[in-house]
Amino acid sequence: MRYDHEFSIGDRKIGLNEPTYFIADIASSHDGELSRAKDLIWLAKEAGADCAKFQHFLARDIVSDEGFRSLGGQMAHQAAWKQSVYDIFEKYQTPRDWTDELVAESKKAEIDFMTTPYDLAAIDLVDKHLKAWKIGSGDIGWNQFIEEVCSRGKPVFLATGAADMEDVERAVDAALTKTRELCLMQCNTNYTGSLENFANVNLNVLRAFALKYPGMPLGLSDHTPGHAAVLGAVTLGACAVEKHFTDDNNRDGPDHPFSMNPQSWRDMVDRTRELELALGDGVKRIEANEHDSAVVQRRCLRATRDLAAGETITDADLVALRPRPEGSVEPFEQDLVVGQPLTAAVKKGDALMWEHVG
């Protein structure tokens, strides 16, 4: 199936050799306060994010209270929650009547607004406001939903946490029936923020994605602390990064502990921009800042004695020493000049230049 190798969100291109697109997932870090949500938009912008993302879910339409209670105990990161799964989702859901104000605030801050919808009504609600969509990992098995999101004529970021390659292929196939603008994101769905999670991030999956879908934009949706996973993903070709964002990791709420804060986010962006510069284009050359070094660090052939014009050059007449002025004979070229007559005299210690060789 066909897909584009790059796409645009406003004036930003998403694709290989483009600056990494950073998505700050504010999610539930607003803690139920609209003013906090607005403040976080500005903080994300100031920290270097390209996009402020929210999550449009309603507890009743994303989780089954009975279903979670029937598990006999809360699991994974939810095990630390002091309230039921349903109650937490209800407490931290983004009220739908905030949407217009969040969109307006994002425009004021000059940052892209995005959200992850979790029900069909949410898609209709936010469609007119979005330049791109995010589909969360939890919906990778819901083809009908994927197809509905992808049918809206906008780029889509598809996360792949807690899924295997068969799940990914099925979801990508569903997406590509409706859009050519897809960014496939590696994700490890574990929200504990533990250092142990680095063993499970599996960034080399990006290599597998690149082999399966050559040229498709790739990304990373990450929940690990620090910048190692992000920098590794960008090195492997990720062109978009999503991480959770808060203003204070010590606040009470499900997302705060593992989120990035304004300081760590800014550092992540700055280090990534340095990495992007350092990665270059892959063409081996003498770089612009190496031309002087190519003179002073490399060796050329120099005369071991005064040589007269017309003399035949011998191995004993030459020694390899720095520096190597432009036009001089290099050591690997010695066999080309030995046995040749000199067209001009060369003093002891001087560089043998090609213009001296007959």
N, C-alpha and C positions, 0 to 999 in steps of 0.2 A: 504494500500500500504506500502511497506517496505522502511525503511530509516535507515541510520547508526546512532548510538548513539554518535559517534565521528568521526572526520576526521582529516587529516593532511594537513597543508600548510607548505611545506618544512619540517623543523624539529620541527615545532610547532603543538601540538595536540589541536584541538578545541572540547571541550566537558566539561561535569560536572567534577568538581574536578581538572580541568586544569587551569593554570593561564589565566586570562582574556586577550583576544586578542584585542589590541587597534588599530583601524583604523582611521588615521588622514585624513579626507577628505579635501584636499587642494582645490579641485573643481576650482572655479574661482578666488581664492585669489592670483593667479599669476598676475592678472590685465593685461594680454596680454603680459607679459614679460617673455621670456624663462629663463633668468638669475634669476628672482625672483622665478620661479617655482623650479629651481634647489636648490636655497638657502632654500626654504621651505621644501624640502625633507630632507636636513641635519638638519634643526631646529627641524623637527618632530622626527627624529631619536634621537637627543640629548635630546629631551623632554620625551622620553620613548615610543614613538609609535612603534608598530610592523609592521605597514603598512602605506605607503604613497599612498593615493588614489586620482585619478583625475576623471574627467567626460568627456567622449568623446561624445560630441553632436555637431551638426551643426544647427544653427538657423533654416535653411530652412527645416530641417528634424525632428524638435521637436515641433515647434510652427507654428501656422497659424497667420500671421500678420493680415489678414482680420478678422479672428475669434476673436482675442483679441480686435481689434478695434470695432467690432460689439457689444461687451459687454457694450459699452457706458461709460466705465471708468475702470481704473485699480483697481483690487481687492486684498484683503488680504495684504501680505507684499509688493506686487508689487505696491500698491497704493502710496508708498513713492518714487518710481522710477521717476527720472526726464526725462527719455526717454521712448519710447515705449517698450513694452515687447520684441518685435522682435529685436529692436536695442540693447537692453541690452544683450540678448542672443547672438547676433552676436558679440558684443564687447568683451564678456567674454568667448567665446568658446575656447576650447583648440585646437590650430592648430594641424592638424594631422601629419604634418611633424616634430613635436616635439617628437613624440612617441619614436623613437629609443634613442634619447638623454635622455629622462626622465627615460627610462628603464635602460640605462647605468649608469645614476647618482644614481639611487636607488641601483644598485648593488655595486657601490663604497661606498655608505653610509651603506651598509649591512642592508637594510630595504626592506620588500616586496613591490613590485609595484602592484598596482591594479587600476582598473578603472571601472566606470559604463558606459557601452555603451548605447546609446539611438537610434541606428539605426542598421540595419543589416550589413551595410558596416563596421561600427565600430567593430562589433564582429569579422569579418574576419581580420581586421587590427591588433587587439591587441591579438588575440587568442594565438599566439605563444609566447607571452611575459608573460602571466599570470599564476599564480599558483591557483587563485580563481577568481570568478566573484562577482560583486555586481549588483543586480537589484533594481533600485529605486522604491519608492512607486508609483510614477506616472504611472508606467507600470504594475501595479498589475492587470489591466483589459485586458491586451494584451497577451492572452494565447500563441499565435503563437510565439511571441517574447520570452516569458519565456521558452518555449520548445526549441527554437533554442539555447539560452544561455546554458540551462541545458544539451544539447546534446553534449557539447564540452568536456566532460570527466573530469571536474574540479569541486571542491566544489563551492557552490553558496550561497551567503547571500541575502536573500529576505526581503526587507523592506515592511511595511504594513501600512504606514500612509494614512490618509484620506480614510480608507476602513473599512468595517464591517466584521463580522466573515464569512459571506457567500462569500465575496470577497476573504478572506484569504483561505478558504477551496478550492475554485475553483482554485486559483493560486497555492496552494500547490499540489493539484491533478495534475495540468499540469506539475509542476516541477518534481514530483515523477515519471512521465511516462518516464523521461529521465535521472534521477540521483537519487542516494540514499544519496548523500552528500549535505545536505541542512541545513542552519542555518536560522531559522525564527526570524525576528527582529521586536519587537514592535517599533512603531514610531508614534509620533504626528507631523504631517506636518504643522507646523507653524513656520515661520522664523523671528518672531519679536524679539525674545529673551526676551520677557516680563516675569516678575515674575508671572503674572497672568496665564501663561501657565502651571504652575505646577498643576493646577486644572484639566488639560486635558491630562497630560502625561499618566495617567491610567496604572501604572506599574503592577497592578494586572491582567492585560490582560496576562502577562507572566504565571500566574497561570492557566488561561484558556487554553493557548497554551499547557502547560505541561500536562493538563488533556486530551486535544484532541489528542496530539501527544506525548505520554509518551517517554521520553528519547531523543527526538529530540533536537539537540543543539539550544539554544535560544540566542537572542541578543537584544541590544537596539541601535537604531539610534536616536540620541537625539539632540535637539537644545536649551535646557534650559541653563541658566547660572549656574555656580557653579557645585557642585559635587553630590548634593542630589539625583538626578534621577539616576545617574550612580551607586552610592553606593547602592541605593535601588534595582536597577535591578540586580546587582551582588548578593545581598542577596537573591533575589527571583530565582536565578539560571541562569541568563544571563552569557554566557561565551564569548561573543564578544560585543564590544562597538564601535560605530562609532560616531564621532563628527567632526564638521568642524574645520579647523585649519588655522590660519593666524599668521603673525608676529606682527601685529599692528591693534587693533580693531578700530582705528580712521581713517584708510584709507578710501577713497571713493571707494565703490564697493558694490555689493549686499550681499556678504557673510561676510564681515569683522565684522559688529556690533555684530552678534550672535556667532561668532567663538571663539574657545579657542585659547589662545596665548601660547607661549612656557612656560611661568611661570605657568599659570593656568593648562596647560596640564600636566606638571611635577607633580604638586601638586595632580591632579586627579589620576595619575598613582600611586604615592606614597601612597595616602590614600587607594586606591583600594588594593594594595599589603598588606597593614596592615589589611584591612578587610578580605582578603582571609585567612590570617593567623588566624585571630580571629574567623572565621566561623568554622574552624575545620572539623571533620568528623562526628559529631553528636552522637558519643558514649560517654555516661556519665561515667566518671572515675575520680579517683584521679590523676590529671595531674602531669607530671614530676616535675613541679615547686611548687607542693603543698605538697610534702611528709613531709617536716618539719612542714608546717602549720597544717597538719593532726595530728601532735603530740601536738603542742603548743596551738592550738585553740580548739581542742575537749576535752571532759571530759572522765575520767574513774572513776571507783569506788575506793575510798580510805578508809582506816580504820579510824574510829572515836576514837579508843582506841587501846592500845596494845592487840593483839590477839595471843593466844598460839596455838601451833600445836594441832590438835584434837578437838578444839572448833567448835561448830556448828554456822555457820554464820547466823545472824539475820539482819533484815532491819535496826535496830538501829545501827548496826556496820558499816554501809556504808554511804558515802556521795559522790556526783558526783562533781568532781573538775578537773580543768586542771592542768597539761598536761596529755596526754594519750599516754604513752609509748607503743611501739609495744608489743603485747601479753597480754595487760591488759584487764580487763573486763569492758565493756562499760555499761552505765546506762540502755540501752534497754535490757541488758542481766541479769539484777538484779534477776529476778524471777528464773533464771537458777542456781544461786549460793546460794540463801537464803535456809537454811535448809541443806546445804552440810557441811561436816567436812573439816577443814583446814588441809592440809598435811604439812604445815610449818608455823612457827610464822610470823606474820605481825605486824610491828610497827605502832603506830599511825601516820597517814598522808601518809603512804606508799601506793602505788598502789596495788590493789588486782590483781594478775596475775593468769592466768588460771592454771599455774603450781602449784599454792597454793591450788587449789580446788580439793577435792577428787572425 
